[in-house]
Amino acid sequence: MKTKFSYPFNVIPAGPLPPGSQKCNQSHGMPPRYYFATLLIVLTSLLLNCDGQFADIESTSMPKNPETDIQNDQMSGKFPNDEIARVRKAVAPYHNMAKGIEAGYDTEVTGYRTQMGFHYLNMSLVDNQFELEKPEVLLYAPSPSGGLRLVAAEYLRPIADLNNPPPAPEGFDGTPDVWTVDTEFSMWTLHVWIALQNPNGIFAPHNPRLL
């Protein structure tokens, strides 16, 4: 839920044009009709390559099976598979957003945030305790079929003095979880992408699949 820092989109820089497509003229001894035919072939090839790139991007925008994200994660250290499974089970009813609201996740506090989604806070859970099966925030994002879908859970720990924050909270077993300081809300925060695979890691604060 950070807004103090800028997280730009990943931009794929344009590479050099294929050999022969930067400069080609009659001084090379190529007749005009062959020059234009060659130019047409090169442009067609470039367009086909671009179409392929966009197809790859589109195919990765759809959610994968969340049960596979742990195996795909490349983080080092002891990975808390059992604890993540417990979180998934605890929040499973809230894939139905109406049930999440009924359970107290009824306050949207950020609006839509790029690479995060909407943050629905359960204010009654905000305290100084880490409760594995009771995340303080649920993150929802637009679904391809319409409406909103659950994508992640988030844990909060208030910080009384941002100039002298306490150590990062003890969270999941091992070292993979990544707590970050949210200067907007004066909180330690921890995201867990339990329902949308994150190429940056299941505990990363931002998910580039959410534009």
C-alpha positions in Angstrom: 0.0 0.0 0.0 2.9 2.4 -0.7 2.6 5.6 -2.6 5.7 7.4 -1.5 7.9 5.6 -4.0 7.6 5.1 -7.7 7.5 1.6 -9.2 7.6 2.1 -13.0 6.4 -0.6 -15.4 9.0 -2.9 -17.0 9.8 -1.5 -20.4 11.4 -3.7 -23.0 13.8 -1.5 -24.9 13.7 -1.6 -28.7 16.7 -3.5 -30.0 18.6 -2.8 -33.2 16.9 -3.5 -36.5 18.0 -6.7 -38.2 21.1 -6.4 -40.4 20.2 -4.9 -43.8 17.1 -3.1 -42.5 18.7 0.0 -41.2 20.1 1.2 -44.5 19.7 -0.2 -47.9 19.9 1.7 -51.2 20.8 1.4 -54.8 24.5 2.3 -54.1 24.8 -1.4 -52.9 24.0 -2.6 -56.4 20.4 -3.7 -55.5 17.8 -2.9 -58.2 14.9 -0.9 -56.9 12.3 -3.7 -57.3 14.5 -6.0 -55.2 15.1 -3.2 -52.7 11.3 -2.7 -52.1 10.7 -6.4 -52.0 13.4 -6.9 -49.4 12.1 -4.0 -47.4 8.6 -5.5 -47.4 9.9 -8.8 -46.2 11.8 -7.2 -43.4 8.8 -5.1 -42.2 6.6 -8.2 -42.4 9.0 -10.1 -40.3 9.2 -7.4 -37.7 5.4 -7.2 -37.4 5.2 -10.9 -37.0 7.8 -10.8 -34.2 5.9 -8.0 -32.5 2.6 -10.0 -32.7 4.4 -13.0 -31.1 5.6 -10.8 -28.3 2.2 -9.4 -27.6 0.8 -13.0 -27.7 3.3 -14.0 -25.1 2.4 -11.1 -22.8 -1.3 -11.8 -23.2 -0.9 -15.5 -22.4 0.9 -14.7 -19.2 -1.7 -12.2 -18.0 -4.2 -15.0 -17.1 -4.0 -16.4 -13.6 -2.2 -19.8 -13.2 -3.1 -22.4 -10.7 -2.2 -20.9 -7.3 -1.2 -24.3 -6.0 1.9 -24.2 -8.3 3.3 -20.9 -7.2 5.3 -22.3 -4.3 7.1 -24.8 -6.5 7.8 -22.0 -9.0 9.2 -19.7 -6.4 13.0 -19.5 -6.4 13.5 -18.0 -3.0 16.1 -19.5 -0.8 15.8 -20.7 2.8 13.2 -22.8 4.5 9.9 -22.2 2.7 6.8 -22.2 4.8 4.6 -24.4 2.6 2.4 -25.6 5.4 1.7 -22.1 6.7 0.9 -20.8 3.2 -1.6 -23.7 2.8 -3.2 -22.7 6.1 -3.6 -19.1 4.9 -5.2 -20.3 1.7 -7.6 -22.4 3.6 -8.5 -19.6 6.0 -9.3 -17.1 3.3 -10.9 -19.6 0.8 -14.4 -18.4 1.6 -13.5 -14.9 0.7 -13.0 -15.7 -3.0 -16.7 -14.8 -2.7 -16.2 -11.1 -2.0 -19.6 -10.7 -0.4 -18.5 -13.2 2.3 -15.3 -11.2 2.8 -17.3 -8.1 3.4 -19.6 -9.9 5.8 -16.5 -11.2 7.7 -15.3 -7.6 8.3 -13.1 -6.9 5.2 -15.5 -4.0 4.4 -13.2 -0.9 4.2 -11.5 -0.2 0.9 -8.5 2.0 1.9 -6.4 2.7 -1.2 -8.4 2.7 -4.5 -6.9 0.5 -7.2 -3.1 0.4 -6.9 -1.0 -0.7 -9.9 0.7 -4.1 -9.3 -1.4 -4.6 -6.1 -5.2 -4.1 -6.6 -7.8 -2.9 -4.1 -7.1 -3.2 -0.4 -10.0 -4.2 1.8 -9.2 -3.7 5.5 -10.6 -5.5 8.5 -10.0 -2.9 11.1 -10.9 -5.1 14.0 -7.8 -7.2 13.2 -5.3 -4.4 13.3 -3.1 -4.8 16.4 0.4 -5.8 17.4 -0.2 -9.5 16.8 0.7 -11.7 13.8 -2.2 -14.1 13.4 -1.4 -16.4 10.5 -5.0 -17.2 9.6 -6.3 -13.7 10.1 -4.6 -11.3 7.7 -5.7 -7.7 8.2 -6.2 -7.0 4.5 -7.5 -8.8 1.5 -6.5 -7.7 -2.0 -8.9 -7.9 -4.9 -8.3 -7.2 -8.5 -10.5 -7.1 -11.6 -11.4 -10.5 -13.0 -11.3 -11.3 -16.7 -14.9 -12.4 -16.4 -16.0 -9.2 -14.6 -16.2 -8.2 -11.0 -13.3 -8.6 -8.5 -11.4 -11.7 -7.6 -9.2 -12.4 -4.5 -5.5 -12.2 -5.4 -3.6 -11.8 -2.1 -3.6 -11.3 1.6 -1.7 -8.7 3.5 -0.5 -8.5 7.1 -0.1 -5.2 9.0 1.8 -4.2 12.1 1.4 -0.5 13.3 4.5 1.6 13.7 4.3 4.3 16.4 7.3 6.3 15.2 8.5 6.1 11.6 11.7 7.8 12.6 12.4 4.9 14.9 10.6 1.8 13.6 10.7 -1.4 15.6 12.4 -4.5 14.0 10.4 -6.3 11.3 7.8 -8.6 12.8 8.2 -12.3 13.2 5.9 -13.7 10.5 6.2 -17.0 8.6 8.7 -19.6 9.5 12.1 -19.2 8.0 13.4 -16.2 6.1 11.6 -15.9 2.8 8.8 -13.4 3.9 9.6 -9.8 3.1 8.2 -7.2 5.4 8.3 -3.6 4.2 7.6 -0.2 5.8 4.6 1.6 4.5 5.2 5.3 5.1 1.7 6.3 4.1 -0.1 4.3 6.7 2.8 3.9 9.2 2.7 0.1 9.1 5.0 -2.8 8.6 3.3 -4.7 5.8 3.6 -8.2 4.3 1.9 -9.4 1.1 1.2 -13.0 0.4 0.0 -13.8 -3.2 -2.1 -16.8 -2.3 -4.4 -16.7 -5.3 -2.4 -15.1 -8.2 1.1 -16.4 -9.1 3.7 -13.6 -8.8 6.9 -13.9 -10.9 8.6 -11.7 -8.3 7.9 -14.2 -5.5 4.9 -15.1 -3.3 6.0 -12.6 -0.6 7.0 -9.7 -3.0 5.0 -6.5 -2.4 4.2 -5.9 -6.0 2.9 -8.2 -8.7 3.7 -7.1 -12.3 0.9 -9.2 -13.6 -1.6 -6.6 -12.3 -1.3 -3.5 -14.6 
